[in-house]
């Protein structure tokens, strides 16, 4: 079949690669120019006890993790997880595009608003066009307004950093109903990010408080960005000749907004569904949305959390069994069985 994929992010390029392997003719349409990028350049940490992304080659390993709240600090060392460079022209998305365009055509600088624009030439259209997907909206399979929202404010900062070390801070002053994290690019530069899932978003307040934190730590800010996330309700993920994957389908984990793992997983499920004529919506519900139920509990905790709740949350990582599991790279649901704050 001839298949058009709208969006050259990690979901779109992964799906294109899978379909190409299965013998289909695929083209990708991407609205950014060839030398552009789909998201700001930053470092992301994939901690084993949250979401590791086995399909992606990591930039380097995470050997230490410091978790803090106002009154509690925990240091963990061992097989903690991985770091990934994302966004910009050095991130995993850009690297994947450069690999894929050797075998699959990518049409840059082309904005597609409706699947009808492609139906005369292609049998199937796959929307991988990110949050607020215009194609999903025009197809009337997602809600007009998002059910939940979140955003991140990021600084690139200069200072002296411990390489292969990540710091996460839970503090409603610096990141109301969210968290901040610091991940070094190297020993001199790092990503300092404030992520929030609060219902009312005040960008200036978050930005000013993140700057306050940077100055308190003695960091110099050399670059900054803002990135939004939106979670929409979907009636289906497959309608007629249209499939929706990745962020376009709001398939980012509900608590912290992790997306790489789910973008790749939905892309593979989509390719499998098309080739073997399986029910894609059922597969998404069974293999992705069912796992999101756990993360919805975590999100509800953060939406109501006060400082004492964060202290309790961070303190749970001092439990010897929890500490052992994390340092050996175990997965979150096992770890959080011991977390009283989740009950």
Secondary structure, 3 states (H helix, E strand, C coil): CEEEEECCCHHHHHHHHHHHHCCCEEEEEECCCCCCCCCCCEEEEEECCCCCCCCCCCCEEEEEEEEECCCCEEEEEEEEEEEEEECCCCCHHHHHHHHHCCCCEEEECCCCCCCHHHHCCCCEEEECCCCCCHHHHHCCCECCCCCEEEEEEEEEEECCCCCCEEEEECCCCCCCCEEEEEEECCCCEEEEEEEECCCCCCHHHHHHHHHHHHHHCCCEEEEEEEEEEEECCECCCEECCEEECHHHHCCCCCCCCCCHHHHHHHHHHHHHHHHHCCCHHHHHHHHHHHHHHHHHHHHHHHHHCCHHHHHHHHHHHHCHHHHHHHHCCCCHHHHHCCCHHHC
